[in-house]
């Protein structure tokens, strides 16, 4: 149940980021912020789908839940180290407890073929977006914009303006790009929502109607093709 609780929590994070994404389309419209919001939504959505995927066995779901918790505590330890906190013993004890839980899980099925797939280390976010959402190229272009790589910014967030002063760059978010981002945002919402609805038996008409409406946007074929850009960085 912890895994499904975590997935629900992460889906709420995706909803919040998509809501932030929609709030940005008021004048003046930012040309970079929407990419960051959608990228964050895809990240939490992919982890939620990884935890709640209906095809995995219970033991693997427990292992993933533990791995997610451990990754969070590891990040907490990094923050403590960067903040120069002297006493991190509580964090270290929590990591040891999680490792002990994982070892106990492995010991309960020593001869199971599934035991070979159990790991206490989470895949990278890029791997999760690839495997759970099938959107690695999209995530990479979002990340390139979020990390301010010039080749990406020149493709989607700026346009070349030529006037009496000569050519120069101007921030511009094309309507086709907005539609593309809406498709990614809808996908981040609908994938884990379908899984959670199936798990909890959410058959209420309003929930199914919501899934159907989001799915129509998520299934739109419009997309960008991440490329190397018109100019080298």
Secondary structure, 3 states (H helix, E strand, C coil): CHHHHHHHHHHHHHHHHHHHHHHCCCCCCCCCHHHHHHHHHHHHHHHHHHHHCCCCCHHHHHHHHHHHHHHHHHHHHHHHHHCCCCCCHHHHHHHHHHHHHHHHHHHCCCCCHHHHHCCCCCCCHHHHHHHHHCCHHHHHHHHHHHCCCHHHHHHHCEEEEEECCEEEEEECCCHHHHHHHHHHHHHHHHHHHHHHHHHHCCCCHHHHHHHHHHHHHHCCCCCCCCCCCCCCC
